Amino acid sequence: MPVSTTLKLPEKLKSRVAHAAKVAGKTPHAFMVEAIELQTALSERRRGFLGDARAAREEVVQYGLVYDGDEVMSYLKARLEGQRPARPRKRKL
């Protein structure tokens, strides 16, 4: 069940939201709910990305193994061209 909340906007922003909502064929309420939902999803994805990056960094620190960026790019390019190249190998840092 939706809960009510109050959002105080500067008058200029409120006008911009009203105009953008109208252009999008939405009510200002629907427009703001969608905007909040999108920003929340973006924040959650960013937090997950940073968590993955931290975990990858810890793995490198622990094992000292990395891929050579040029080899990875060459591998991906070859795959996109339909080839079956050898996968890049991890190397000691």
Backbone hydrogen bonds in HBPLUS format (Angstrom, degrees):
<---DONOR---> <-ACCEPTOR-->    atom                        ^
c    i                          cat <-CA-CA->   ^        H-A-AA   ^      H-
h    n   atom  resd res      DA  || num        DHA   H-A  angle D-A-AA Bond
n    s   type  num  typ     dist DA aas  dist angle  dist       angle   num
A0013-LEU N   A0010-PRO O   3.05 MM   3  5.36 115.2  2.49 105.9 120.9     1
A0014-LYS N   A0010-PRO O   2.94 MM   4  6.20 161.8  1.97 160.1 166.2     2
A0015-SER N   A0011-GLU O   3.00 MM   4  6.26 153.4  2.08 147.7 154.0     3
A0016-ARG N   A0012-LYS O   3.03 MM   4  6.32 154.9  2.09 144.4 151.6     4
A0017-VAL N   A0013-LEU O   2.83 MM   4  6.08 160.6  1.87 156.2 161.1     5
A0018-ALA N   A0014-LYS O   2.95 MM   4  6.15 161.5  1.99 146.3 151.5     6
A0019-HIS N   A0015-SER O   2.96 MM   4  6.18 159.7  2.00 148.6 153.8     7
A0020-ALA N   A0016-ARG O   2.86 MM   4  6.06 169.6  1.87 153.7 157.0     8
A0021-ALA N   A0017-VAL O   2.81 MM   4  5.90 159.4  1.85 153.4 159.3     9
A0022-LYS N   A0018-ALA O   3.02 MM   4  6.15 157.4  2.07 142.8 148.9    10
A0023-VAL N   A0019-HIS O   2.98 MM   4  6.26 164.6  2.00 156.0 159.6    11
A0024-ALA N   A0020-ALA O   2.99 MM   4  6.16 147.2  2.09 141.0 150.2    12
A0025-GLY N   A0021-ALA O   2.93 MM   4  6.07 106.1  2.49 135.8 153.8    13
A0026-LYS N   A0021-ALA O   2.81 MM   5  4.96 177.0  1.81 148.2 147.2    14
A0025-GLY N   A0022-LYS O   2.99 MM   3  4.98 153.0  2.07 100.6 109.1    15
A0031-PHE N   A0027-THR O   2.92 MM   4  6.12 162.1  1.95 157.3 162.9    16
A0032-MET N   A0028-PRO O   2.90 MM   4  6.10 160.1  1.94 150.4 154.8    17
A0033-VAL N   A0029-HIS O   2.90 MM   4  6.15 161.3  1.94 155.3 160.8    18
A0034-GLU N   A0030-ALA O   2.96 MM   4  6.09 163.9  1.99 148.0 152.4    19
A0035-ALA N   A0031-PHE O   2.94 MM   4  6.17 155.4  2.01 144.1 151.5    20
A0036-ILE N   A0032-MET O   2.90 MM   4  6.09 162.1  1.93 151.5 155.6    21
A0037-GLU N   A0033-VAL O   2.90 MM   4  6.09 157.5  1.95 148.2 155.0    22
A0038-LEU N   A0034-GLU O   2.86 MM   4  6.07 162.0  1.89 152.6 157.1    23
A0039-GLN N   A0035-ALA O   2.99 MM   4  6.16 163.5  2.02 149.5 153.8    24
A0040-THR N   A0036-ILE O   2.93 MM   4  6.03 151.1  2.02 144.5 152.7    25
A0041-ALA N   A0037-GLU O   2.96 MM   4  6.19 161.5  2.00 150.5 155.0    26
A0042-LEU N   A0038-LEU O   2.93 MM   4  6.13 157.9  1.97 147.6 154.1    27
A0043-SER N   A0039-GLN O   2.95 MM   4  6.10 158.1  2.00 143.5 149.1    28
A0044-GLU N   A0040-THR O   2.96 MM   4  6.22 156.2  2.02 148.9 155.4    29
A0045-ARG N   A0041-ALA O   2.90 MM   4  6.14 159.3  1.94 151.3 156.8    30
A0046-ARG N   A0042-LEU O   2.88 MM   4  6.08 160.0  1.92 151.0 156.7    31
A0047-ARG N   A0043-SER O   2.93 MM   4  6.13 158.8  1.98 146.6 152.3    32
A0048-GLY N   A0044-GLU O   2.98 MM   4  6.23 153.9  2.04 145.1 152.1    33
A0049-PHE N   A0045-ARG O   2.84 MM   4  6.09 156.8  1.90 150.7 157.4    34
A0050-LEU N   A0046-ARG O   2.89 MM   4  6.14 162.9  1.91 154.2 158.2    35
A0051-GLY N   A0047-ARG O   2.96 MM   4  6.15 150.5  2.05 141.5 150.0    36
A0052-ASP N   A0048-GLY O   2.91 MM   4  6.18 156.1  1.96 149.0 155.1    37
A0053-ALA N   A0049-PHE O   2.89 MM   4  6.17 154.5  1.96 147.9 155.5    38
A0054-ARG N   A0050-LEU O   2.90 MM   4  6.14 157.9  1.95 147.9 153.4    39
A0055-ALA N   A0051-GLY O   2.99 MM   4  6.22 158.0  2.04 146.5 152.6    40
A0056-ALA N   A0052-ASP O   2.90 MM   4  6.13 155.6  1.96 148.2 154.9    41
A0057-ARG N   A0053-ALA O   2.90 MM   4  6.14 156.7  1.96 148.1 154.6    42
A0058-GLU N   A0054-ARG O   2.95 MM   4  6.21 157.8  2.00 148.5 154.3    43
A0059-GLU N   A0055-ALA O   2.99 MM   4  6.25 147.6  2.10 142.8 151.7    44
A0060-VAL N   A0056-ALA O   2.98 MM   4  6.32 154.1  2.05 149.2 155.7    45
A0061-VAL N   A0057-ARG O   2.91 MM   4  6.20 161.1  1.94 152.1 157.5    46
A0062-GLN N   A0058-GLU O   2.83 MM   4  5.99 154.8  1.89 145.1 152.3    47
A0063-TYR N   A0059-GLU O   2.84 MM   4  5.94 172.1  1.84 154.6 156.6    48
A0064-GLY N   A0060-VAL O   2.62 MM   4  4.70 141.0  1.77 128.5 140.5    49
A0093-LEU N   A0064-GLY O   2.53 MM  29  5.08 144.9  1.65 155.2 161.9    50
A0066-VAL N   A0091-ARG O   2.79 MM  25  5.31 154.5  1.85 147.9 155.7    51
A0091-ARG N   A0066-VAL O   2.66 MM  25  5.31 159.3  1.70 153.3 159.7    52
A0072-VAL N   A0068-ASP O   3.03 MM   4  6.34 157.2  2.08 154.9 161.9    53
A0073-MET N   A0069-GLY O   2.96 MM   4  6.19 164.1  1.99 152.4 156.3    54
A0074-SER N   A0070-ASP O   2.95 MM   4  6.13 159.5  1.99 147.8 153.5    55
A0075-TYR N   A0071-GLU O   2.91 MM   4  6.06 156.6  1.96 145.9 152.7    56
A0076-LEU N   A0072-VAL O   2.89 MM   4  6.17 164.4  1.91 155.0 158.7    57
A0077-LYS N   A0073-MET O   2.91 MM   4  6.07 162.6  1.95 150.0 155.0    58
A0078-ALA N   A0074-SER O   2.96 MM   4  6.11 162.8  1.99 148.0 152.7    59
A0079-ARG N   A0075-TYR O   2.95 MM   4  6.21 156.0  2.01 149.0 155.9    60
A0080-LEU N   A0076-LEU O   2.94 MM   4  6.20 156.4  1.99 149.9 156.1    61
A0081-GLU N   A0077-LYS O   3.06 MM   4  6.33 134.1  2.28 140.3 152.7    62
A0081-GLU N   A0078-ALA O   3.11 MM   3  5.03 129.4  2.38  92.7 106.5    63
A0083-GLN N   A0078-ALA O   2.93 MM   5  5.28 153.4  2.01 158.0 149.2    64
A0082-GLY N   A0079-ARG O   2.97 MM   3  5.10 158.9  2.01 108.5 112.6    65
